[in-house]
Structures are given as structure tokens and as C-alpha cells.
């Protein structure tokens, strides 16, 4: 069975990260951008990470430049922006595509696991979020306009669930 643990990705500093390092944790996976109307969600994402990190939550940010050219900078500038403007401490990865022929395998899997509104598979915009349980399986997909604060209830349920099962979808 495919799970989050089956994938790897380049960190924002270029290190290859085997995502199995997050095995047993609840992961919130987000395609992010620095010049988007939703960019202030970095504040809420970091707040979730800080609040629930010790309970097993990890936020994984994947910069993407596929929507309105809103992530044009190279990785070093993205990292500087995120850390200096939003004090981001959660893991950030190298820029990826989330749609199309060059979509990262992780995002192909995420989209296969949980369709969007009206059953659409494609990611519609920056800051689409996927909640993955401790078992490495996708629990739920959220659109860009869903704020990080609105995810607290689902995150708390996921954190409370045993690692061999994820909570019922809301």
C-alpha cells in the first residue's frame, strides 16, 4: 500500500529527504507561494506547527510556481522570505509542480487519494492542504480558502488516533 512514507523530495536546501522520516506523525502538506493572496497563511501554518509539533504534527511546505507565477524566486530567496517574514520553522522543500506531466509523484498520489471540489483532481491554487494521518494515509483535502485555524479540529482528531488507523473523515 502506498503511503506518505513511500516518497522522497528535495529539501529547500537541496538535501534529499526520505518522507518516511515522518512515519508515525500527522502531516499537513501544503503547496505554498510567496506572492499570493493566501501567503499570510504561513502565519497560521507556523502557529499550528508550533502548537502541535510536540504531539506529532509536522507541516510540510512545497513551493510551487504553477499558479499566476506567484513563486518566481529561487529556493534560497524563498527560504529567506519564509524565515524572515513569517518565522517559518516547519520543513520546506524545493519548488515542485503539483499538476501536469511534471507533477511530483507525492502530489500525483495525494490527488489520487483525495479529489477536490466536485471530484476534480487538479490542484486549483496555492495553499491547497492535505492532512495525512499517522498511518501515512490521506485523511482529507482542503482548498486554498480554508484557513489553517479551521483545521484544528481535524488535526486534533488525527493526533488522537492510533498510528495504525486514521480518524473518520469529517
N, C-alpha and C positions, 0 to 999 in steps of 0.2 A: 504494500500500500504506500502510495506517495504521501509525503508529509513535508512540512517546513524543513525537517532535518535532512531531506534529500537534496537540498540545493546549496550552492555556494555563490558568493558575489564579491566583487572587489570593494573594499572599503574606500572611503573618500580619499584616503592617503595611498591607495594602490595595493594594500595587502589583501591577499585572497582570504576570505572569511568563509569557513565551513559553517553553515547556519545550524548545524547540529550542536554548536556551542550553546544554543539557546534551548536545547532539549529540556523539557520539564518546566519551561517558563511559558507565560502567556505573552504573546507578541501582538503588538499593534503595528501593522505595516502600512506605510503612507507614502504615496508619491508626492514629493514636495517641490516647491519652486520659490525663488527669492523675490520675484517681481510680479506677484499675483495678488489679486484682491483677498485671497484666503491666506496669504503669507502670515498675517498676525496669529493664525492658529498655532504657529510654532510656540507661542507663549503657553497655550493650553496643553499642547502635547508635552512640553517640558514639565509643566505642573503635574500632569498625570504620571509621567516617568518618575519624578521626584517623590510623589506621594506613595506610589505603589511598587517602586523598584525593590524594596526590601521584602515585599510579599511575592515577588516573582514576575513582575511586569517588565517587559522591555519594549521600547518603541524603536522601530527600525525605519529610518528615513531614506527614501530613494529619490534623489533629484531627477527631474525629467524635464526635457525641453520640447516636448511634443505639443504643448498647448499654448498657442499665442507667443511662442519664443520667450517664455517668462523665466527661463533658467539658462541664459546665454553664457554665463561666466564659466571659467574652468573650475575644477574641483577645489583648488587652493583658495580661490576667492569665495566660493560657496561656503567652505568651512569657516573662513574668517568672518563672513557675514553672519552666519548662524551662531557662532560662538560670541561675537562681539555685540550683535544686535539683540539676540534672543537668549543668550547664555545656554545654548543647546548643549546638553551633556549626553544625550542618547546617541546611539550609533548612527552614523551617516555613511552612505555608500556612494560609490562613483555614479555618475549620471548614467541612466539607462533609458531604453524605450520600454513603454508599457503596452503599446499597441503596435500592430503591424508585423511584418515579416521579421523584423529585428527585435521584437519584444523579448525581454529577458525571460528565460524559462520559468523563473519564480512567478512572474506575472501571468504567463500563459496558464500555469497551474491555478493560481488564485482565481483568475477569471473563469476557468472551467469549473471550479468548486462552487463559486457563488456568483450568479448572474446579477446584473444591476436592475434598475427600474425597467419594468415591462419585459424582463428576461433578456435584456441586452447584455452582451458580453464585454464589449469595449469599455475601457475607462473613458469617462466623459470629460474629465478635467482634473486639474491638480488637486491634491488633498483628498483623494478618494482613500478610504481606510478599510483595512481588512483586520478583523480580530481573529487570532489563531489561538486555540486552546493549548493547554499543557501537553496534550497528546499530539500536537503538531498539525491538527486538522482545523480547517477554516470554520469558524462559528458563524460569522456574519460580515456582510459588506455594508459600508456606509458611504453615502455621497459626500461631495465636497462641502455642501452647506451644513452637514451635521457637525456641530462643534465638538471639540474634544470633551468639554464638560458634559455633553449629552451622553457620552459613552460610559460614564462612571458606573452606572448600574450593571451594564453588561460586563464590564471589566471586573467588578467585584464578584459577580456570579462565576465568571471564568476562573478567577483566582481561588474561589472557594471549592471548585470542582476537583475531584481526584484527578491525578495525572493520566489515568487510563480512560477517561471519558470527558467529554465537554458538556457544558450545561445546555439545556434546551434553548433553541433559538427563540428570541423574543418576537 
